[in-house]
Amino acid sequence: MQHNLKRIRAILLLLMITTNSVVFSQEIDEAEPVGYDLIDQIYGVDSLVDHVLENREKYRLQFMLTDIVEQDSSLYLGNTYNFTAPNWYFYPASVVKFPVALLSLEKLKELDFSTKAKLKFERDFDCGNMTFVDESIKSSVSFKEMIRELIIVSNNTYYNSLYHFLSPKRINEELNNRGLAETNIYKDFTGCEMPLNMKTHGFDLEELEPMGAFHRYHQDGSQLELEEFASKYIYDSTKLLGSKHEYRRDIVDGPFDFNYNLEYSAQDIHSTSMRFFFPQFFAEKDCWDIREEDRQILLESMKSVPKDLGKKKYTDKKKYPDNLYKYTVLGDENPKYASVITYSKLGLSYGFVTETAYVHNPATNRHYVLTVNLYVNSNDTVNDGKYEYEELAKPFLARLGQLLLDL
């Protein structure tokens, strides 16, 4: 075991990156954060965690941990441990819904609308799944409802609504302006071909004011030029993954091409979370410009489970268990950790698993923010729907989170 531990530490430390892009405004005095030799402390305790660590390249494991230390009922910034591999591409999937929700709340504030406002889209073009357009015309829902389902049960229809509400141009400009330079979100989840992902539908935004009048805003459809989109990418052969992949319902030989797809680095995801959960540690210009009441809606959504939506279909515990999209700490339903609170967003697709979570154990006052990515695709076939989410990813993230709580 000692030999394996030395090898794991060597691999991880060679790939370890120290990020200094954001200056924190608070530091802790005489703290006792997790020791530098983090791997020493979590290795050798759980066989599944050991297995993934020992096979880090196979599972493309990356993670970042920031300790938040509680002293005298105040929270202080502890150490950040960055075990990421910048050359390992991963598909972020639904984790991109988190920054899109934040940017939507910013735009609502800018336009002076509350989360009670509703969208009605125009149907400017047809492609893929236009459910979000049709539903907005028939029975539009409020931003609060959209954001809650977007986060709690990862609703793709509402992600598409917010993507078109913002536009890919605004999404990427705003993220880049905040220094999230390793992020490219030029894709909705309608299934349209990439050129049509650059187009958005026009819409009317409206809200009933207290005196009975309607507050309205109209935005025309838009189109981002493909040249601007393409300028954000450099073709990379390391983004060709798998020995086989699904193509038009057949399994064909050859890798799946992830070039020109969603990109959201582990560092950028972690930075998004830190700025949201702990804005007090950042300069004001680096924080999300949202109203406090809107921040609380999103915060509560990241804490909630499907049944909290109050809809009958989400009360089916077999289809919608509490840990459906909460893997870190809570994934294996260990009763020892039943009181632990997690605020999180999970992404699952193509065998990639990504979760960013703020974890708090009220019993011990242990706090941390963890961002993890791994790849579980044992048959090396991409897009066939056969991945080890339940068998490996879920229990691994649960046990890793638990080990970090117990340090």
Wavefront OBJ file of the C-alpha trace (Angstrom):
o trace
v 0.000 0.000 0.000
v 2.881 2.364 0.794
v 4.261 1.902 -2.727
v 0.874 2.690 -4.267
v 0.514 5.757 -2.077
v 3.872 7.127 -3.182
v 2.992 6.559 -6.841
v -0.409 8.248 -6.467
v 1.100 11.226 -4.670
v 3.761 11.572 -7.350
v 1.168 11.597 -10.157
v -1.141 14.000 -8.378
v 1.548 16.392 -7.248
v 3.103 16.528 -10.716
v -0.285 17.588 -12.069
v -1.081 19.913 -9.193
v -1.678 23.509 -10.190
v -1.684 26.578 -7.992
v -4.187 29.150 -9.205
v -3.744 32.798 -8.288
v -6.316 34.383 -10.591
v -8.548 35.506 -7.735
v -7.408 37.350 -4.627
v -9.364 36.407 -1.511
v -10.170 39.173 0.916
v -10.037 37.134 4.125
v -7.528 34.769 5.630
v -7.700 32.691 8.748
v -5.435 33.115 11.751
v -3.895 30.001 13.274
v -6.175 27.711 11.317
v -5.761 23.979 11.140
v -6.853 23.216 7.590
v -6.461 19.893 5.835
v -2.760 19.058 5.701
v -0.716 19.506 2.557
v -0.434 15.766 2.131
v -4.144 15.423 1.464
v -3.789 12.143 -0.404
v -1.940 10.596 2.550
v -4.969 11.252 4.707
v -7.651 9.805 2.441
v -5.744 6.858 0.969
v -5.946 3.450 2.630
v -9.317 4.022 4.315
v -11.832 3.028 1.627
v -11.163 0.434 -1.080
v -13.270 2.168 -3.754
v -11.605 5.535 -3.210
v -8.214 3.790 -3.299
v -9.140 2.046 -6.547
v -10.064 5.294 -8.319
v -6.962 7.075 -7.005
v -4.760 4.203 -8.147
v -6.365 4.351 -11.603
v -6.594 8.099 -11.885
v -5.762 8.252 -15.584
v -8.353 5.603 -16.495
v -11.057 7.516 -14.647
v -9.653 10.926 -15.611
v -10.098 11.974 -11.994
v -9.737 15.679 -11.200
v -10.750 17.534 -8.078
v -10.378 20.793 -6.209
v -11.016 21.298 -2.515
v -11.277 24.561 -0.591
v -11.515 24.425 3.178
v -13.836 26.860 4.883
v -12.907 27.062 8.555
v -15.350 28.040 11.283
v -13.994 29.898 14.302
v -16.069 31.733 16.891
v -19.195 31.399 14.705
v -17.419 33.090 11.775
v -16.262 31.501 8.525
v -12.761 31.999 7.164
v -11.002 30.923 4.029
v -8.746 27.905 4.423
v -6.447 26.227 1.915
v -7.309 25.306 -1.656
v -5.955 22.026 -3.031
v -5.951 21.735 -6.789
v -5.473 18.270 -8.285
v -6.516 18.922 -11.868
v -5.070 17.948 -15.226
v -5.589 20.834 -17.652
v -5.052 18.640 -20.711
v -7.823 16.207 -19.774
v -11.020 17.280 -21.504
v -14.315 16.511 -19.824
v -17.865 17.185 -20.921
v -19.464 19.322 -18.172
v -23.072 18.461 -19.074
v -25.668 19.969 -16.739
v -23.150 21.770 -14.542
v -23.320 24.577 -17.144
v -26.854 25.236 -15.886
v -25.357 26.761 -12.745
v -23.602 29.766 -14.385
v -26.504 30.181 -16.823
v -28.870 30.484 -13.846
v -26.574 33.055 -12.244
v -26.320 35.118 -15.426
v -30.108 34.990 -15.843
v -30.560 36.425 -12.350
v -28.071 39.153 -13.228
v -30.006 40.043 -16.378
v -33.302 40.143 -14.492
v -31.781 42.596 -12.032
v -30.389 44.703 -14.883
v -33.825 44.842 -16.555
v -35.584 45.493 -13.221
v -37.716 42.339 -13.293
v -38.177 39.940 -10.379
v -38.139 36.132 -10.549
v -41.956 36.302 -10.828
v -41.483 37.431 -14.442
v -42.423 35.096 -17.296
v -41.118 34.503 -20.817
v -43.096 34.037 -24.014
v -40.911 33.055 -26.941
v -41.466 33.705 -30.616
v -40.872 30.758 -32.921
v -38.248 32.267 -35.211
v -36.933 28.972 -36.595
v -37.403 25.204 -36.243
v -34.908 22.536 -35.278
v -34.582 19.824 -32.681
v -36.768 19.986 -29.584
v -38.662 23.277 -29.451
v -40.657 22.304 -26.329
v -39.411 25.356 -24.441
v -40.907 27.649 -27.110
v -44.242 25.832 -27.256
v -44.611 25.627 -23.470
v -43.843 29.321 -23.036
v -46.636 30.210 -25.458
v -49.224 27.866 -23.896
v -48.483 28.318 -20.200
v -45.352 30.211 -19.320
v -43.769 29.659 -15.910
v -41.921 32.127 -13.712
v -38.153 32.422 -13.528
v -38.296 31.177 -9.957
v -40.022 27.979 -11.071
v -37.619 27.523 -13.965
v -34.510 27.989 -11.855
v -35.718 25.624 -9.147
v -36.450 22.789 -11.590
v -33.320 23.588 -13.582
v -31.159 23.033 -10.508
v -33.101 20.421 -8.498
v -34.074 17.971 -11.262
v -31.823 19.354 -14.029
v -34.705 20.349 -16.335
v -33.343 20.718 -19.887
v -36.388 22.618 -21.177
v -35.777 25.439 -18.730
v -32.059 25.480 -19.510
v -33.006 26.042 -23.158
v -35.287 28.897 -22.092
v -32.539 30.627 -20.133
v -29.955 30.030 -22.882
v -32.213 31.858 -25.370
v -33.101 34.520 -22.800
v -29.394 35.324 -22.445
v -27.950 34.412 -25.886
v -24.616 32.623 -26.338
v -22.901 35.938 -26.978
v -23.881 37.374 -23.605
v -23.202 34.135 -21.713
v -19.641 33.842 -22.934
v -18.781 37.531 -22.802
v -19.955 37.800 -19.191
v -18.056 34.684 -18.118
v -14.917 35.805 -19.906
v -15.167 39.254 -18.296
v -15.041 37.529 -14.913
v -11.858 35.679 -15.778
v -13.534 32.332 -16.506
v -11.461 32.001 -19.642
v -11.543 28.194 -19.843
v -15.290 28.111 -20.385
v -17.226 27.952 -23.653
v -21.012 27.582 -23.481
v -22.263 27.760 -27.057
v -24.822 24.975 -26.875
v -28.396 24.530 -25.769
v -29.907 21.072 -25.199
v -32.425 21.093 -28.046
v -30.397 18.697 -30.205
v -30.032 21.272 -32.992
v -26.960 21.258 -35.206
v -24.215 23.546 -33.949
v -24.816 26.465 -36.387
v -28.387 26.736 -35.079
v -27.100 26.833 -31.505
v -25.802 30.275 -32.444
v -29.353 31.518 -33.076
v -31.880 32.556 -30.428
v -35.609 33.127 -30.544
v -37.110 36.503 -29.777
v -39.240 36.814 -26.657
v -41.451 38.999 -24.529
v -40.653 39.279 -20.842
v -43.548 40.379 -18.666
v -44.442 40.766 -15.024
v -47.653 41.842 -13.336
v -46.938 44.851 -11.135
v -48.665 45.500 -7.770
v -51.090 48.071 -9.235
v -52.266 45.620 -11.913
v -50.280 46.965 -14.857
v -47.852 44.800 -16.842
v -44.144 45.543 -16.964
v -42.919 44.370 -20.376
v -39.661 44.001 -22.271
v -39.140 42.681 -25.801
v -35.967 41.219 -27.251
v -35.563 40.211 -30.879
v -33.954 36.966 -31.911
v -30.212 37.030 -32.462
v -27.523 35.179 -34.335
v -23.868 34.842 -33.423
v -21.538 34.522 -36.384
v -19.822 31.154 -36.672
v -16.476 32.896 -37.052
v -16.801 34.376 -33.563
v -17.783 30.980 -32.162
v -14.924 29.181 -33.918
v -12.377 31.749 -32.707
v -12.890 30.488 -29.147
v -11.622 27.003 -29.948
v -8.438 25.293 -31.052
v -8.804 21.797 -32.513
v -7.283 19.252 -30.165
v -6.841 15.560 -30.959
v -6.967 14.720 -27.224
v -10.683 15.527 -27.391
v -11.242 12.429 -29.525
v -12.419 9.893 -26.951
v -13.457 6.257 -27.084
v -12.722 3.365 -29.427
v -16.360 3.318 -30.634
v -19.335 5.664 -30.553
v -23.008 5.838 -31.405
v -23.833 7.509 -34.711
v -27.422 7.713 -35.973
v -28.475 4.790 -33.759
v -25.618 2.535 -34.878
v -22.390 1.767 -33.006
v -19.454 2.580 -35.268
v -15.702 2.228 -34.883
v -13.640 5.269 -34.019
v -13.625 7.955 -31.328
v -16.307 10.505 -30.523
v -15.244 14.063 -31.347
v -15.710 16.515 -28.448
v -14.081 19.411 -30.280
v -16.198 22.588 -30.486
v -18.394 21.341 -27.671
v -19.165 22.548 -24.146
v -16.068 23.449 -22.155
v -16.040 24.379 -18.462
v -12.780 23.683 -16.683
v -12.672 22.361 -13.132
v -10.949 25.580 -12.051
v -13.713 27.706 -13.588
v -16.443 25.556 -12.049
v -14.794 25.806 -8.645
v -14.382 29.551 -9.016
v -18.063 29.900 -9.959
v -19.044 28.044 -6.793
v -16.703 29.928 -4.506
v -17.922 33.310 -5.734
v -21.525 32.249 -5.252
v -21.296 30.506 -1.883
v -18.734 32.850 -0.315
v -18.801 36.271 -1.989
v -17.253 37.759 1.180
v -13.900 36.264 0.173
v -13.827 38.069 -3.183
v -13.526 41.592 -4.492
v -16.981 42.954 -5.341
v -16.158 43.223 -9.050
v -15.493 39.479 -9.185
v -18.802 38.480 -7.601
v -22.151 37.697 -9.191
v -24.274 40.837 -9.417
v -27.556 39.391 -8.183
v -30.085 40.499 -5.587
v -29.870 38.835 -2.189
v -33.420 37.471 -2.451
v -32.489 35.879 -5.789
v -29.295 34.459 -4.313
v -31.394 32.807 -1.613
v -33.669 31.210 -4.236
v -30.683 29.679 -5.994
v -29.006 28.689 -2.740
v -32.146 26.944 -1.507
v -32.520 25.201 -4.867
v -28.991 23.792 -4.631
v -29.830 22.442 -1.184
v -33.202 20.951 -2.164
v -34.204 17.484 -3.387
v -36.930 16.564 -5.935
v -39.790 16.205 -3.432
v -39.189 19.822 -2.346
v -40.639 20.987 -5.668
v -44.083 20.063 -4.380
v -45.179 18.362 -7.603
v -46.835 14.968 -7.473
v -44.506 13.269 -9.947
v -41.454 14.172 -7.861
v -42.839 12.415 -4.770
v -42.131 9.004 -6.343
v -39.052 8.033 -4.318
v -38.114 5.233 -6.747
v -37.870 7.575 -9.735
v -36.809 10.632 -7.760
v -34.834 9.622 -4.663
v -33.409 12.398 -2.517
v -29.894 11.641 -3.766
v -30.859 11.454 -7.454
v -28.549 14.370 -8.253
v -26.603 14.536 -4.997
v -23.607 12.211 -5.152
v -21.072 13.931 -2.883
v -21.408 12.595 0.702
v -25.073 11.615 0.259
v -24.791 9.207 -2.667
v -24.656 5.988 -0.650
v -27.282 7.038 1.935
v -24.958 6.265 4.835
v -27.015 7.146 7.944
v -23.888 8.458 9.672
v -24.008 11.454 7.305
v -27.782 11.958 7.163
v -27.557 15.377 8.828
v -24.894 16.682 6.434
v -26.068 19.545 4.216
v -24.908 19.815 0.613
v -25.552 22.649 -1.828
v -24.662 21.189 -5.184
v -25.049 20.856 -8.949
v -24.349 17.599 -10.767
v -23.704 16.896 -14.437
v -23.956 13.452 -16.083
v -23.386 12.737 -19.771
v -21.295 10.556 -22.081
v -19.837 8.810 -19.002
v -18.543 12.062 -17.505
v -19.585 12.883 -13.955
v -19.043 16.365 -12.560
v -20.260 17.759 -9.276
v -19.553 20.997 -7.487
v -20.747 21.194 -3.903
v -20.559 23.221 -0.727
v -20.667 20.708 2.123
v -21.443 21.487 5.767
v -21.625 19.060 8.666
v -23.514 20.874 11.471
v -22.431 18.230 13.993
v -18.725 19.012 13.581
v -18.834 22.469 11.925
v -16.717 21.105 9.098
v -17.161 23.091 5.859
v -15.620 22.715 2.407
v -16.254 23.341 -1.288
v -15.437 20.410 -3.556
v -15.438 20.181 -7.344
v -14.883 16.712 -8.822
v -14.833 15.239 -12.302
v -14.374 11.633 -13.381
v -15.122 9.394 -16.354
v -16.875 6.028 -16.037
v -17.125 4.272 -19.389
v -15.746 0.756 -19.086
v -16.730 -0.408 -22.593
v -14.977 2.613 -24.166
v -18.040 3.320 -26.305
v -19.283 6.907 -26.243
v -22.968 7.823 -26.432
v -24.349 4.293 -26.049
v -25.957 5.135 -22.688
v -24.000 2.447 -20.832
v -22.003 4.057 -18.041
v -21.167 3.210 -14.433
v -22.880 6.151 -12.763
v -24.702 4.149 -10.092
v -22.183 1.348 -9.731
v -19.013 3.433 -9.409
v -19.381 7.208 -9.665
v -22.126 7.671 -7.093
v -20.566 5.581 -4.297
v -17.108 6.988 -5.061
v -18.207 10.611 -4.714
v -20.171 9.735 -1.598
v -17.186 8.105 0.088
v -14.679 10.713 -1.077
v -16.902 13.438 0.368
v -17.262 11.513 3.601
v -13.509 11.015 3.967
v -12.966 14.736 3.495
v -15.562 15.449 6.190
v -13.790 13.151 8.611
v -10.328 14.752 8.309
l 1 2 3 4 5 6 7 8 9 10 11 12 13 14 15 16 17 18 19 20 21 22 23 24 25 26 27 28 29 30 31 32 33 34 35 36 37 38 39 40 41 42 43 44 45 46 47 48 49 50 51 52 53 54 55 56 57 58 59 60 61 62 63 64 65 66 67 68 69 70 71 72 73 74 75 76 77 78 79 80 81 82 83 84 85 86 87 88 89 90 91 92 93 94 95 96 97 98 99 100 101 102 103 104 105 106 107 108 109 110 111 112 113 114 115 116 117 118 119 120 121 122 123 124 125 126 127 128 129 130 131 132 133 134 135 136 137 138 139 140 141 142 143 144 145 146 147 148 149 150 151 152 153 154 155 156 157 158 159 160 161 162 163 164 165 166 167 168 169 170 171 172 173 174 175 176 177 178 179 180 181 182 183 184 185 186 187 188 189 190 191 192 193 194 195 196 197 198 199 200 201 202 203 204 205 206 207 208 209 210 211 212 213 214 215 216 217 218 219 220 221 222 223 224 225 226 227 228 229 230 231 232 233 234 235 236 237 238 239 240 241 242 243 244 245 246 247 248 249 250 251 252 253 254 255 256 257 258 259 260 261 262 263 264 265 266 267 268 269 270 271 272 273 274 275 276 277 278 279 280 281 282 283 284 285 286 287 288 289 290 291 292 293 294 295 296 297 298 299 300 301 302 303 304 305 306 307 308 309 310 311 312 313 314 315 316 317 318 319 320 321 322 323 324 325 326 327 328 329 330 331 332 333 334 335 336 337 338 339 340 341 342 343 344 345 346 347 348 349 350 351 352 353 354 355 356 357 358 359 360 361 362 363 364 365 366 367 368 369 370 371 372 373 374 375 376 377 378 379 380 381 382 383 384 385 386 387 388 389 390 391 392 393 394 395 396 397 398 399 400 401 402 403 404 405 406 407
